[in-house]
Every structure is written in C-alpha cells, then in structure tokens.
C-alpha cells in the first residue's frame, strides 16, 4: 500500500522497509540535495545489461517516485517467490540485468511542493519571490534554488538558456551554466560511472514517450519504443523542440537508448485517484525495459 503524501521521509522509510524485507535490493546514496537530503539509488540484479530508471526530476511530478517504488516492490516480490515479472521469470531478469533506480532526484522540491515553506530552511522570502509571490507551491517544478534540474544538462543547454527564465523560478530556469546543481551533478556522475545501456526518465504528463535526440539515438530505440507503445498505449514521439534534459544528454554523449516517459494526462500533479491506472502502464514499460535484450 502506497502512503501519501509520498515525500522524502516516506521514501526513506519505504526504502528501509524494502531493503530489510528483500535481500535482492541494495541501497546507497549517490550524493545529496542542496538541503543535504540523500539522493538514494536502489540496485537489483547481477547481469551485464545495465538499465536505469529515475523519477521526480520535477517536484510536482512526485507521483513518478511512488509509481517506481511500487514497481520495484513488485519486482522484488516476484524474485522472492520465483514468479514472473511481466512476461519473463523475475530470476532470469535478475541474472541478465542490473537495474539502477534513483526514485527521487529532487527531494527538496518535492517536500516544498507538499509541505510549503515549513518544509524548508531555505530563505522563505526568496522562495515566495521565485514562486511569483505565491505562498502555495502546487506548480513548483524546480529544486530549492529555483533551478529546473531537467534543463541542467550539456546538450544544447545554450538554446534553453536563451529562451527560458533569466532568474531562479518555480519552473524552467536552466541555471547560469550546465550542471551547477548537486542533484544534476550526482545524476551525471552516476551515469558516467555506471555506463548504462538504457535509461528511462519518468515525468508527467502527456502519455507520450520521447525517444530521440538530434538523430543520435540508436536504431534499436525505434523497436524498443514500439514495444513500450504496445504495452502502455503511450505514443512514441521522436523529437521535440526541447534541449538540455537528462535523456537528451545521455543520447548525445553515449548514443544509447534514452527515453522520457510522460505518465498520465491532464495537469500536474496527477490526481491520486489515477494511481492504479498509471501503475499498470508504468509497470509494463519497466518490465519491458528489463526483458528486451539489446539488439
């Protein structure tokens, strides 16, 4: 059962419970947020094929964290009980793949979104100013310094810098240069260290999957995204007029499979009542990302 609101403290407790219950889950920290909160990574598997998932780059897209943690719980349970995860035996997936999950890239932003100024010892006046003088944070996407973490990566970052806000804001501000924020730096360093074969960044909303960048994506990305579409109904979109995202940088620098999965339709945050609907589709995408071999 998922506990709401799913903030950084609930995540920490959920991770501890899962790690205590399932020996197949290993947990570590890849770094810390601006306010010193751990950026957790969970790892499952012993295989050569390295798959990465992440959620909550954006604060008001926190449901991606709860969804991914629910999927990991299902995977770990299937491993323990020698059941299928998707269409493949979970223990076969464990033997053939290594899964990396960073469930909450932006814990400071998520906590600010959920609990308001009481959740932050950052300067309250500056947060309100970055939020358009609004003391409710239902539209907050950025980290606690008003930097959009998914506009922080060196993949045509200069284009975003020219057309996005010029000062810290609740959304879209790309920073003064790429990779200034500890959360973005931690994600870049993890990616360089682990040499992932396939990355899935979960956002909301739109029920689309962005899978290309500047024509640098491998041909097999087309086949993988078609499988995602058949399993979830999420429409594949190869390119859009957007740069400096984590997926963009991954494809640019590694020419490997990178996907931005936009969960749900409507507005952010997604309504809690829609969680079961989204869970089925996210689980199918995740299972396919593990079970589909690299061509």
C-alpha positions in Angstrom: 0.0 0.0 0.0 1.4 3.4 -1.0 1.4 6.0 1.7 0.5 9.6 0.7 1.8 12.2 0.6 4.9 10.5 -0.8 7.6 12.9 0.4 11.3 12.3 1.0 10.7 11.0 4.6 8.2 8.5 3.3 10.6 7.4 0.6 13.4 6.9 3.1 11.1 4.7 5.3 9.9 2.8 2.2 13.4 2.1 1.1 14.5 0.9 4.5 11.4 -1.4 4.7 12.1 -2.9 1.2 15.8 -3.4 1.9 15.1 -5.1 5.2 12.5 -7.3 3.6 14.2 -8.2 0.3 17.9 -9.1 0.3 17.9 -8.6 -3.5 17.6 -4.8 -3.1 20.8 -2.9 -2.4 20.6 0.8 -1.4 23.2 3.6 -1.4 23.4 7.3 -1.8 24.8 8.9 -4.9 25.0 12.4 -3.4 23.0 15.0 -1.6 20.5 17.7 -2.4 21.0 21.4 -1.8 19.5 20.9 1.7 21.6 17.8 2.4 19.0 15.1 1.8 20.3 11.8 0.4 19.8 11.0 -3.3 19.1 7.3 -3.0 19.9 4.7 -5.6 18.5 1.2 -5.4 20.1 -1.6 -7.3 18.8 -5.1 -8.2 20.5 -7.7 -10.3 23.7 -9.3 -11.3 23.5 -9.2 -15.1 25.7 -7.4 -17.8 22.8 -5.4 -19.3 22.6 -2.2 -17.3 19.2 -0.4 -17.1 18.4 2.8 -15.2 15.1 4.4 -14.2 14.6 7.7 -12.4 11.7 9.8 -11.1 10.8 13.2 -9.7 13.3 15.4 -11.6 10.4 17.8 -11.2 8.8 18.4 -7.8 5.1 18.4 -8.8 5.7 15.1 -10.7 6.3 13.3 -7.4 3.9 10.5 -8.3 6.6 9.0 -10.6 8.5 8.2 -7.4 5.6 6.4 -5.8 4.9 4.5 -9.0 8.5 3.4 -9.5 8.8 2.3 -5.9 5.7 0.2 -6.3 7.1 -1.4 -9.4 10.3 -2.2 -7.5 8.3 -3.8 -4.7 6.5 -6.0 -7.2 9.8 -7.0 -8.9 11.4 -7.9 -5.6 8.4 -9.9 -4.5 8.4 -11.8 -7.8 12.1 -12.6 -7.3 11.5 -13.9 -3.8 8.5 -16.1 -4.9 10.1 -17.2 -8.2 7.3 -15.6 -10.2 7.1 -13.7 -13.5 7.7 -10.0 -13.7 6.0 -9.1 -17.0 6.4 -11.9 -19.4 9.7 -13.2 -18.0 10.7 -15.0 -14.9 12.0 -12.4 -12.4 15.0 -14.5 -11.6 16.0 -14.6 -15.2 15.8 -10.8 -15.3 17.9 -10.7 -12.1 20.6 -12.9 -13.7 20.7 -11.0 -17.0 20.3 -7.4 -16.0 21.4 -4.9 -13.4 18.7 -2.3 -12.5 19.6 1.1 -11.1 16.8 3.3 -9.8 17.0 6.8 -8.5 13.4 7.2 -7.3 13.5 10.9 -6.3 16.1 13.2 -8.0 14.6 16.3 -6.4 13.7 15.7 -2.7 13.9 19.3 -1.7 11.5 20.4 -4.4 9.1 17.5 -3.6 9.0 18.4 0.1 8.4 22.1 -0.7 5.6 21.2 -3.1 3.9 19.0 -0.5 4.5 20.9 2.7 5.2 24.5 1.7 7.6 26.8 3.5 7.5 24.8 6.7 9.4 22.0 4.9 12.4 24.2 4.0 15.0 26.1 6.0 16.0 27.9 2.7 15.2 31.7 2.6 11.4 31.8 2.6 11.2 35.3 1.0 13.3 34.2 -1.9 11.2 31.1 -2.4 8.0 33.1 -2.5 9.5 35.5 -4.9 10.7 32.7 -7.2 7.1 31.4 -7.0 5.6 34.5 -8.3 4.7 35.9 -4.9 2.5 32.8 -4.3 2.8 31.0 -0.9 1.3 27.8 -2.2 3.7 25.6 -4.2 1.3 23.4 -6.3 3.1 24.4 -9.6 6.7 24.1 -8.3 8.9 22.0 -10.5 12.4 23.3 -9.7 14.9 22.4 -7.0 15.1 24.5 -3.8 17.3 27.1 -5.6 14.8 27.6 -8.4 16.7 25.7 -11.0 14.9 23.2 -13.3 17.0 20.1 -12.9 15.9 18.7 -16.3 17.3 21.8 -18.0 20.7 21.4 -16.5 22.5 19.0 -18.9 25.1 20.0 -21.5 23.0 19.1 -24.6 22.4 22.4 -26.4 21.9 23.9 -23.0 22.6 27.3 -24.6 19.4 27.2 -26.5 17.4 26.7 -23.4 19.4 29.5 -21.6 18.4 32.0 -24.3 14.6 31.3 -24.2 13.9 30.3 -20.6 13.6 32.4 -17.5 16.7 34.5 -16.7 16.5 34.2 -12.9 15.6 31.4 -10.5 12.0 30.4 -10.8 9.5 27.8 -9.8 10.0 26.2 -13.3 12.1 26.2 -16.4 15.2 28.2 -15.2 18.2 26.3 -16.5 20.8 27.9 -14.2 23.8 30.0 -15.0 25.6 27.1 -16.7 25.1 23.4 -17.1 25.5 21.1 -14.1 25.6 23.7 -11.3 23.1 21.9 -9.1 24.2 19.0 -6.8 21.2 16.8 -7.8 22.1 17.2 -11.6 25.8 16.6 -10.9 25.0 13.5 -9.0 22.9 12.1 -11.8 25.6 12.9 -14.4 28.3 11.3 -12.3 26.2 8.2 -11.7 25.6 7.8 -15.4 29.3 8.2 -16.3 30.3 5.7 -13.6 27.7 3.0 -14.4 27.8 3.1 -18.2 24.1 2.4 -18.6 22.8 0.7 -21.7 19.2 2.0 -21.5 17.8 4.9 -19.4 14.2 5.7 -18.6 13.4 9.1 -17.0 9.8 9.2 -15.7 7.9 12.5 -15.8 4.3 13.6 -16.1 2.1 14.2 -18.0 1.0 13.5 -21.6 1.1 9.7 -22.1 3.9 10.1 -24.6 7.4 8.7 -24.8 10.2 10.9 -26.2 12.9 8.7 -27.6 15.2 10.6 -30.0 17.7 13.4 -29.8 19.4 15.1 -32.8 19.3 11.8 -34.7 21.9 10.3 -32.4 19.7 7.6 -30.9 20.5 4.0 -32.0 18.2 2.3 -34.4 17.1 -0.2 -31.7 15.4 2.7 -29.9 12.6 2.6 -32.5 11.9 -1.1 -31.8 12.0 -0.6 -28.0 9.6 2.4 -28.1 7.2 0.4 -30.3 7.1 -2.3 -27.6 6.5 0.3 -25.0 3.6 1.7 -27.1 2.0 -1.7 -27.5 2.3 -2.4 -23.8 1.1 1.0 -22.5 -0.6 2.9 -25.2 1.8 5.8 -24.7 2.5 7.5 -28.1 6.1 7.5 -29.3 7.5 10.9 -30.2 10.9 11.0 -31.7 11.9 14.7 -31.3 10.5 17.9 -30.0 11.9 21.4 -29.7 13.5 20.8 -26.3 17.0 20.5 -25.1 19.3 20.2 -22.0 17.3 17.3 -20.5 18.8 14.2 -18.9 17.6 11.9 -21.7 19.0 14.4 -24.3 22.4 14.4 -22.8 22.5 10.6 -22.4 21.7 10.1 -26.1 24.1 12.8 -27.2 27.1 11.6 -25.2 26.6 7.8 -25.3 24.5 7.2 -28.5 22.5 4.6 -26.4 18.8 4.2 -25.7 17.2 7.1 -23.7 13.5 7.6 -23.1 11.5 10.3 -21.3 8.2 8.7 -20.2 5.4 11.1 -19.6 2.9 9.4 -17.3 -0.8 10.3 -17.4 -2.8 13.1 -18.9 -4.3 16.3 -17.6 -2.4 18.6 -15.2 0.3 18.2 -12.7 0.1 16.9 -10.0 -1.8 13.9 -11.3 -4.8 13.1 -9.2 -4.2 10.4 -6.5 -7.3 8.6 -7.7 -5.5 7.8 -11.0 -2.6 6.0 -9.4 -3.8 2.4 -10.1 -4.4 3.3 -13.7 -0.9 4.7 -14.2 0.7 1.9 -12.2 -0.3 -0.8 -14.7 1.2 1.1 -17.6 4.4 2.1 -15.8 4.9 -1.5 -14.6 4.6 -2.8 -18.2 7.1 -0.3 -19.5 9.5 -1.1 -16.7 9.2 -4.8 -17.2 9.8 -4.4 -21.0 12.9 -2.3 -20.3 14.4 -5.2 -18.4 13.3 -8.1 -20.5 14.0 -6.7 -24.0 17.6 -7.6 -24.9 19.9 -5.1 -26.6 19.8 -5.7 -30.3 
